[in-house]
Amino acid sequence: MQKNDTRPANNLAKGQLWKLRDGYIYIVGQGKRLVQYKMLKSEKQRAVMTRMAGIEALEKFLREHQAEPVAGSSAN
């Protein structure tokens, strides 16, 4: 039985690092509907509280802030 899933392809993956104008977003993990991420001030920082948001909401945030994936981070 084939599943009709009309959701768009997901661009987020565990280990990705996204560059924002004034910081970074590091993807810690991902479930079916939620993604865990960290908002960082520098690329090497990791001791930050992990946050959780809906996948679509985080993707929208990244688009609105013109975030770009950092070359060399995993899953790019």
Beta strands, then each sheet from edge to edge (+ up, - down):
strand 1: 17-20
strand 2: 23-30
strand 3: 34-40
strand 4: 51-54
strand 5: 68-69
sheet 1: 4+ 3- 2+ 1- 5+
end
